[in-house]
């Protein structure tokens, strides 16, 4: 992780951009810009949280880690939200690991300042609570999806969630990393990706996956993706699904 001088891109995070101007200016003065590399671990399960992170261009995966070291993704956060909800929900630690899924930037706020702003009860508090409810829906739906739907459908959901949080059609991601996110074998991810590529929904080149047919990918996914996106729209006033030309 590297630290930049000033949070010039804070408005690229949807939650921060949705603040009233006066509140945004006050909150922005307490932010610090940071940059992350692919695969970087932001924190481990059980670590004390010192900051809340608001991604602007980075994507962060929340992973549950089993005793034997096996992992599975329980949620994904990009410029739609934040990492570190436990700090304003009454706890200082979390049971998940946070890993950078897509390299990029974020802004962070110290724990004490987050709690102070949250206690004021303004729009900042409202947005953080609404986002937390939307994230809970994503986590719950991920659990259902991983239990009831095919790996191909799970991969479609995962690609769509990631695509929503990027300003590009290209995801820099190996099958090994995706298998760790989904909690499945690498061979299963490779086979599912090959099927999607054969249907011309994605282009699968070593180390990258390019979304070719966004609409087709949505049609191939199970209902879990739509449930998550609709709830985000209901709680925060907009959907995050989009299509690139």
C-alpha positions, 0 to 999 in steps of 0.5 A: 500500500502506498499513500498519496498526498491528498484525497483528490478523487474522493468524489469517485466513491458513490457514498462520499459523492452522495453527501451534501456539499458542506458535509462532503467538504468536512468529511473530505478534510479527514480523508487520506488517499491510498493505492493498492496492488493486486492481491494485497491483503488489507487486513486479516480476520481478527485484526483491529480495524484502524481505518474505514476505506472508501474505494475509488478505483480499487475493488476489494474482496471480503473473504472468509478463511477456514481453519484449514486455510480454505477461503471463499468470497462473501462480498465484494466492494468497489466505488459503490461502498466501503470496507470497515463497517465494524467500526461504526457498528460497535466493533473494532475487529472483523471475521473476514480477510480483505484482499485487493481484487483489482489494483487501484486507489481508495481514500481512508478515514481513521477509526476515531474520526469515522465514529465522530462523524457517524455520531453526528447523525447526518447524511454520512450516518444514513448512507453508511447504514443503508450501504451496510444493509445492501452489503448484507444482502450481497453477503446473504445472496452469495451464500445462497448462490454458492449453495444452490447454483451452478459454478457457471452461474456463480462465475457469471454473478461474480464477473458482473459484480466485478464489472460493475465496479470497474471503468473497463471491460477487462478484468485482470484476474487469474483463474487461481484467484477466482477459484480462491474467491469462489471457494472452488477448484481452479479446474472448475473455474477454467471449465466454466470460463471456457463455456462462457467464452465458447458462447462469446460472452467473455474473452478468456486470455491468460491473466485477463477476462474481457466482458464481450457481451454484457447482456448475454452474461446477465441472461446467463447468470442466476437471479442472485445478481439482480436481487443484489443490484435491485436492493442496492438501487432501493436503498441508495437510489441507483443501480450500479449495473452498466454496459460498456460499448 
